[in-house]
Amino acid sequence: MRGHSYAARRHRPAVRFAALAVAGLVAAVPARAQVSALSEIATYSGTDRAQRLIAGARREGTLTLYSSARADDLAALAAPFEEKYGVKVRVWRGGSEAIRSRVVTESRGGRFDVDVVETAGPDMTALTRETLLQPVVSPVLADLDKAALVPNHAWTTLRFSVLVAAYNTRLVAAADVPKRYEDLLDAKWRGRLGIEADDPHWFASVVGALGEPAGLDLFRNIVAKNGISIRKGHSLLANLVVSGEVPLALTVYGYHADQLKRAGAPIDKIYLPPTIVMPTGIGVARKAPHPFAAVLFMDYALSDGQAVLAARDHVVTNRKFGGLTPDLHATFVDLPKFLDEREKWTRLFKEVFVNQAH
């Protein structure tokens, strides 16, 4: 009898998971039960994990993704998933802060539309503190760079967003390309510099690496001597480098500069030390209405989806498809520290760049 009882206990998680897959109605159960059911789905580790996720996702038929990625990258990522699994990916796209605000507001209002969130690390961290993300333990995590993992698996880094300086190769001679931020004090950069309007995480990380008093003085002097153009949106800033309106931009995403260069645009990137890397994460909403599809999409994005992103010049986290090069000497944004000091660095960023630019 004892042996029979042990066997029953041993197989109980698989039985419960199978029952959930058959029902396929997790969204219809009360909130607490829904969270418990999603937890079992997200942490199930049986050898039939993939088959069960696929079966449940096909019954659900759809999922909703909130993402701050570029629209063309999202389309490229979603298309193979939809074709392979027959599950439609509905996308709401916005800035990282807009996504965080939307998820928090909807949750407080008792509305649960989102299944998967994909956005910048600070906002993923903020959602974790609000307990709005469901930890997912997947076999694919073993293939990822250790830097991609966060405590308790509340979310996982999908890609490393490397912030680079980018310049127009027709307007900036090779001999003039700066090698460090101090080079931007030279008068030849007067009226030729640009920066994205909302990059306090980059600023906090660079100044922290340079030493706060010296770093703040350096950037104040650069802006005072040579001015700086403030532009809203990293994609816009990169395109203005290509057009020549901003010959040198301080905060462009490296993958976008690479995409434009590969397409024949007159743009190239440089790594001014310290090179700042922002983890961009993916996670499952704690009360996802389509739990099987949500977990399946996250598994896909961290495995086959990494090949899609790597082909589009993203620095992915799955070691099978690429990753950060050792010579980059990357400085990662300290997400908890920045989140705690966000108000301070947002204020300093505006004081140093935005206010002095006018």
C-alpha positions, 0 to 999 in steps of 0.5 A, spaced: 500 500 500 505 504 501 508 503 494 502 504 491 501 511 495 508 513 493 507 512 486 500 516 486 504 522 489 509 521 484 505 522 478 500 527 481 503 533 478 503 530 471 495 528 472 494 535 474 497 538 468 493 533 464 487 535 467 488 542 466 490 541 458 484 537 457 479 542 460 483 548 457 479 553 461 483 556 466 481 563 464 474 561 467 476 559 474 476 564 480 483 568 480 486 564 485 485 558 482 487 561 475 494 563 478 495 556 481 493 553 475 498 557 471 504 556 476 503 548 475 503 550 467 509 554 468 513 550 472 511 543 469 518 539 467 515 532 465 518 530 458 512 531 455 512 538 457 512 541 449 506 536 447 502 538 453 503 546 452 502 545 444 495 541 445 493 547 450 495 553 446 492 550 440 485 549 444 486 557 446 488 559 439 491 566 441 495 570 446 496 577 447 503 580 447 505 587 450 512 589 447 516 595 446 520 591 440 520 594 433 514 592 429 518 589 424 522 585 429 515 583 432 512 581 426 518 576 424 518 573 431 511 572 431 510 569 424 514 562 425 510 561 431 503 562 428 505 558 422 508 552 427 503 552 432 497 555 429 496 560 435 495 567 433 499 572 436 495 579 438 500 585 439 500 591 443 506 595 442 508 601 446 514 604 450 517 600 456 514 605 461 507 605 457 507 597 458 509 597 465 503 602 466 498 599 462 499 592 466 499 595 472 493 599 471 489 593 468 491 589 474 488 594 479 482 595 475 481 587 475 482 586 467 487 581 465 488 581 457 495 580 457 499 574 456 506 575 455 510 582 456 516 583 453 520 590 454 526 593 458 529 590 464 527 596 469 520 595 467 520 588 468 523 588 474 518 593 476 512 588 474 516 583 478 515 587 485 508 588 483 508 581 483 504 581 476 509 576 473 509 568 473 515 565 474 517 560 468 522 554 469 523 552 462 528 546 460 531 552 455 534 556 461 540 551 461 542 554 454 542 561 456 547 566 458 547 566 465 547 573 465 540 572 462 537 569 468 534 573 474 532 571 481 526 566 482 525 566 474 520 571 475 522 573 467 528 572 463 532 576 458 530 575 451 536 579 448 541 584 450 540 591 448 547 594 447 547 602 447 552 604 442 554 611 439 553 611 432 555 616 426 554 618 419 560 615 415 559 620 410 560 626 415 564 623 420 571 622 418 575 615 420 580 619 424 575 623 427 571 618 430 571 618 438 574 613 442 572 615 449 567 620 451 572 625 453 573 626 446 566 629 445 569 636 448 573 637 442 570 644 438 569 640 432 563 636 435 559 643 436 552 642 433 553 635 431 551 631 437 544 627 439 541 623 444 535 620 445 530 623 450 529 618 455 535 614 457 536 615 464 538 608 465 544 609 460 546 615 464 546 612 471 550 606 468 555 611 464 556 616 470 556 610 475 562 607 471 566 613 470 565 616 478 559 620 479 562 627 480 567 626 474 562 623 470 556 629 471 562 634 470 564 631 464 557 631 460 555 638 463 561 640 460 560 637 453 553 639 453 555 646 455 561 647 450 558 643 444 550 642 445 546 636 444 540 635 440 534 631 444 530 626 440 524 622 442 525 615 440 531 610 438 529 608 431 528 616 430 535 617 432 538 612 428 534 614 422 537 622 423 544 619 423 543 616 417 540 622 414 545 626 417 541 631 421 545 628 427 552 626 425 553 623 432 548 620 436 550 617 443 545 612 445 543 608 439 541 600 439 547 597 436 542 592 433 539 597 429 545 601 427 547 594 424 541 593 420 541 600 417 548 599 415 547 592 412 541 595 408 547 600 405 545 606 410 551 610 411 552 609 419 556 605 423 557 604 431 562 605 436 563 602 443 565 608 447 567 605 454 563 603 458 559 600 453 552 599 457 548 593 456 540 593 458 537 586 459 530 586 455 526 581 458 520 576 457 515 574 462 508 571 463 503 575 466 501 572 473 493 572 470 494 570 463 488 568 460 491 564 455 496 560 460 498 554 455 500 559 449 503 564 454 508 559 456 509 556 449 511 562 446 516 564 452 519 557 450 519 559 443 522 566 444 528 563 448 529 557 443 527 557 436 525 565 436 533 566 438 535 564 431 530 569 428 532 575 432 540 573 431 538 574 424 536 581 425 542 583 428 540 582 435 544 580 441 541 574 443 541 570 450 541 563 447 548 561 447 546 556 441 545 562 437 550 568 439 551 572 445 555 578 447 562 577 445 568 577 450 571 583 447 565 588 449 567 589 456 559 590 457 557 594 463 550 591 465 545 596 468 544 594 475 536 594 474 534 594 482 539 599 483 536 604 478 529 602 479 530 605 486 534 611 484 530 612 478 527 619 480 534 621 481 537 619 475 531 621 471 532 628 474 539 629 473 538 626 465 533 632 464 538 637 468 544 635 464 541 634 457 534 636 456 534 643 460 541 645 457 539 643 450 534 649 450 
